[in-house]
Structures are given as C-alpha cells and as structure tokens.
Amino acid sequence: MILIGQYDSPFVRRVALALRLYGLPFEHRPWSTFGDADKIAPYNPLRRVPTLLLDSGEALIESTAMLDYLDELVGPDKAMMAERGEVRRRQLRICALGSGLADKGVSLIYERVLRKDQLQLWVERCETQIGGVLDMLEKERAAVKTPYWFGEHIGHADIMVACALRFVGEAHPALFDARYPALQAHAATCEALRPFIEIVQRLDPPKG
Ligand SMILES: N[C@@H](CCC(=O)N[C@@H](CS)C(=O)NCC(=O)O)C(=O)O
C-alpha cells in the first residue's frame, strides 16, 4: 500500500497511525496538496489527501473509507472499532466529532492563509463550531474513566480526536488551551505512544 499525503494533515496521520498500529507495511509519499497537486490528481481528482493506493491499483479516497478497508483486512478481533451495534455507533460519533473538528480547523487555516481579506462571518462560524465540539468532547472525555475512550485499548476514535487536537493546537493555539484539561490529557496519552512520536509533522500551512 502507498499512503499519499503529509503527516501534518490530521487525516493522513490517522490513517498512517492505524497502519502502524495494525503492523501493516506501507510506503509513504509525503506529497503536498498544493505543491504536488498534479501528482495526486491521477489517483484522486479531488487532489486531496490522504489518498491510499492499494496493491491492486485501486485508490481509496476519504480516511474513513481507508480505515474501513484496514479493519476488514485485519479482521474484527484486531479492528480498532466494533463491527456493529451500539458501541460502533458511539465510536463513529466520536470519530465524526473529531474529524469535523479537524475539518473546521483546516477550513479556518485556509481562510487565514489563503485569503487576503478574511471573511469574518466564516471565521466566526468556524471558531464557534470548533469551540462547540471541544466543549462537548471535553465533557464526555472527562466522564470516561478508562485509559482510552472506549476501554483499555486505543481505537480509531482516540486516534482521530488526538490528531484533530494536535492540528487545532498548532493551527489555532488560542482555541485549544487550558480550558480543556481532559482533552489535553487524552492528547498527552496518545502522543506519548511510539507510533505517535514517530508519525508526526509540524504544521506547514499552504502559503497564500
Ligand atoms: N474528509 C476527508 C478530509 C481530507 C482533507 O480535508 N484533506 C485536506 C488536507 S488536511 C486536503 O486535502 N485539502 C486540500 C483540499 O481540500 O483541496 C478525509 O477524511 O479524508
């Protein structure tokens, strides 16, 4: 498998971390969405990352679809998400809040660096959405007493939230701060794991 995209993307990072935690070998092409868009386009006309090339030549688009494929590959006993039922729905909800948080963090950075005159309406909307998700996740994480969100073992929800927190913390430090101690602790637990230490890249936003 070949994973396209840089690790400063929370979505690329979540897929790379799942590959590493599953012990699945992969090659990495750290192509930039802007600088290397022409290289990405033949595999993904959206010119977005992550893009995951399978050994069959098929290209997967959307990190959730990639994790779905990887879960199938490793089987339900090893998969970092329940196969079905109520627990799966709760896990998907935390993943969606985490990926939505990352989405809004990405939108806001594009607005800040790519536009000469920022649209205040959009900036405020993104900031409100980011704050709302952080408040909700903080409350819910504080109520969880296990090391990870759904028990003793790390799962996709933990990874997505940790990747989103790192991104938002680097891109918008004023938005993720000491108001969120449970999320800070969650991030610290995950970031202390070897795969997180090895698979990381400081944010390098596109230049306007
Ligand atoms: N929902 C997508 C989000 C991917 C995404 O937002 N990628 C960003 C980089 S962090 C990107 O490719 N941006 C360039 C663009 O959207 O044109 C996923 O989960 O894979």
The ligand as an SDF file (V2000), in Angstrom:
LIG
                    3D

 20 19  0  0  0  0  0  0  0  0999 V2000
  -12.8850   14.0410    4.7910 N   0  0  0  0  0  0  0  0  0  0  0  0
  -11.5490   13.9340    4.2560 C   0  0  0  0  0  0  0  0  0  0  0  0
  -10.7840   15.1910    4.6280 C   0  0  0  0  0  0  0  0  0  0  0  0
   -9.4360   15.2680    3.9570 C   0  0  0  0  0  0  0  0  0  0  0  0
   -8.8680   16.6980    3.9650 C   0  0  0  0  0  0  0  0  0  0  0  0
   -9.5110   17.6490    4.4010 O   0  0  0  0  0  0  0  0  0  0  0  0
   -7.6400   16.8200    3.4870 N   0  0  0  0  0  0  0  0  0  0  0  0
   -7.0280   18.1260    3.3350 C   0  0  0  0  0  0  0  0  0  0  0  0
   -5.6490   18.1280    3.9780 C   0  0  0  0  0  0  0  0  0  0  0  0
   -5.7730   18.0850    5.7300 S   0  0  0  0  0  0  0  0  0  0  0  0
   -6.8910   18.4130    1.8620 C   0  0  0  0  0  0  0  0  0  0  0  0
   -6.6370   17.5310    1.0700 O   0  0  0  0  0  0  0  0  0  0  0  0
   -7.0590   19.6860    1.4890 N   0  0  0  0  0  0  0  0  0  0  0  0
   -6.9540   20.1870    0.1600 C   0  0  0  0  0  0  0  0  0  0  0  0
   -8.3040   20.4480   -0.4560 C   0  0  0  0  0  0  0  0  0  0  0  0
   -9.3260   20.1380    0.1750 O   0  0  0  0  0  0  0  0  0  0  0  0
   -8.3450   20.9590   -1.5600 O   0  0  0  0  0  0  0  0  0  0  0  0
  -10.8840   12.6760    4.8210 C   0  0  0  0  0  0  0  0  0  0  0  0
  -11.2760   12.2290    5.9080 O   0  0  0  0  0  0  0  0  0  0  0  0
  -10.0060   12.0820    4.1490 O   0  0  0  0  0  0  0  0  0  0  0  0
  1  2  1  0
  2  3  1  0
  2 18  1  0
  3  4  1  0
  4  5  1  0
  5  6  2  0
  5  7  1  0
  7  8  1  0
  8  9  1  0
  8 11  1  0
  9 10  1  0
 11 12  2  0
 11 13  1  0
 13 14  1  0
 14 15  1  0
 15 16  2  0
 15 17  1  0
 18 19  2  0
 18 20  1  0
M  END
$$$$
